[in-house]
């Protein structure tokens, strides 16, 4: 959702409140985004979370922002275990920002063990979607990974890409909030503090 507004905060709040009362999902996303970042309105992560939770089932950007709230610890401490499934689901629904956030989660290693192969895989997926932040991160990861590990990283990337290409047919017979993966538990759970969300199905 692209949004710009030249009026004052009170006018914008009235517009958004009216839109929300009329059932606008986009208004929940806009309100949540602004409350999360402190743009226009004072920063209020709890209220941002409430609005984004309404929009997340319909809009992948909202799910990405929910994951970012946990990743950045805006409700208190960073909670990568809660951020991960939200970011993964958002990425698989088309949010390139979520792929980049996942790449940074595994490369920055804040609350999880560094896993540069996974970081490379997600950065490559973000780069495919032409996210402007992906090339720099991917270049850094290319410099940090030896050839043998780049080969493993490419394997993860190809498996995840293949999994995503099959998602439309998979989703016909699964619940909307089901998070499954191209990675196996033994592959994925060399990281700490992350749930075992990756299962071949």
Secondary structure, 3 states (H helix, E strand, C coil): CCCCCCCCHHHHHHHHHHHHHCCCHHHHHHHHHHHHHCCCCCCCHHHHHHHHHHHHCCCHHHHHHHHHHHHCCCCCCCCHHHHHHHHHHHHHCCCHHHHHHHHHHHHHCCCCCCCHHHHHHHHHHHHHCCCCCHHHHHHHHHHHCCHHHHHHHHHHHHHHHHHHHCHHHHHCCCCCCCCCCCCCHHHHCCCCCCCCCCCCC
